[in-house]
Amino acid sequence: MEPREAASQELLKMQLGSGDDDWTPTPHGRLLAHSLAGRNLVADREVLELGAGVGNHTILLVRQGAKRVVATEITKSRLDTTRRNVERNCSRTGHVEYRVADWLQTDGRFDVIVANPPFAQSGKRNRRYFIDSLILDAHKRLREGGLLVFVQSSMADLAKTRIRLAENGYEPEVLESTQGPFRDYYLADETFMQEISSVENGFELRDGVYYETLCVIAARLVPWSPPATAHLPP
Ligand SMILES: C[S@@+](CC[C@H](N)C(=O)[O-])C[C@H]1O[C@@H](n2cnc3c(N)ncnc32)[C@H](O)[C@@H]1O
């Protein structure tokens, strides 16, 4: 194994506890973790992590020397799991703040936002809601030149994401991608299968097996000022 990959693997060693209600890491979360571990985007930076789950990325962000991490979850119980796992795996956790918050509805400005947005089970009429919400509103939580880092499946339409990021003032880069077979619950959800069938390059079907492509996207928010005549909140 190359030294760089060995260092990544070391960073990714962690003991994660979880309860029945917690979201345990899937290939999406694992790819995002691998991608973050392979390059340090957060040292001395202030980071907002949305939907921290079992803390698999929070632990990494702390180990990589983030100056401050705000980790959010949708319920207190899930956030308690995040906190327990961070405390179990990191010796220095004083600069981690835990907030129950509905996605971007939280305070502050950050250098980096990290997320594995719900998609297949987003529970929203627009299944892309959490991805689109990031693209439209993360600028309210990012500092100028800040970085939005998230993982997305081809089923959620990578071309649409690229276009919308550019429209909203981001310069996106794909850090890493991988292909993997569908999980059973995709195939069991008829509406889901119908929706993704109209996404161009949304999946591949080979020898009777469906595959999705996962991409980790890092999008830099290009500095921009609205004209003086723009309608802005006071
Ligand atoms: C796809 S999981 C990712 C979990 C973890 N970050 C990972 O990658 O393994 C999405 C996480 O977002 C949380 N979540 C769902 N809706 C949310 C919301 N409106 N605001 C904040 N977090 C939310 C879920 O509880 C879940 O832990």
The ligand as an ORCA input file, in Angstrom:
! r2SCAN-3c Opt
* xyz 0 1
  C     -27.292      9.870      4.212
  S     -27.212     10.022      5.964
  C     -25.517     10.479      6.231
  C     -25.002     10.184      7.592
  C     -23.482     10.368      7.750
  N     -23.101     11.738      7.530
  C     -22.794      9.480      6.739
  O     -22.373      9.986      5.693
  O     -22.690      8.272      6.977
  C     -28.042     11.564      6.163
  C     -28.065     12.050      7.590
  O     -28.765     13.300      7.588
  C     -29.653     13.333      8.673
  N     -30.753     14.209      8.288
  C     -31.881     13.904      7.604
  N     -32.634     15.000      7.436
  C     -31.970     16.011      8.016
  C     -32.258     17.380      8.189
  N     -33.369     17.927      7.708
  N     -31.354     18.150      8.856
  C     -30.217     17.601      9.360
  N     -29.893     16.292      9.217
  C     -30.752     15.514      8.565
  C     -30.073     11.916      8.914
  O     -30.517     11.721     10.246
  C     -28.814     11.127      8.554
  O     -28.007     10.893      9.681
*
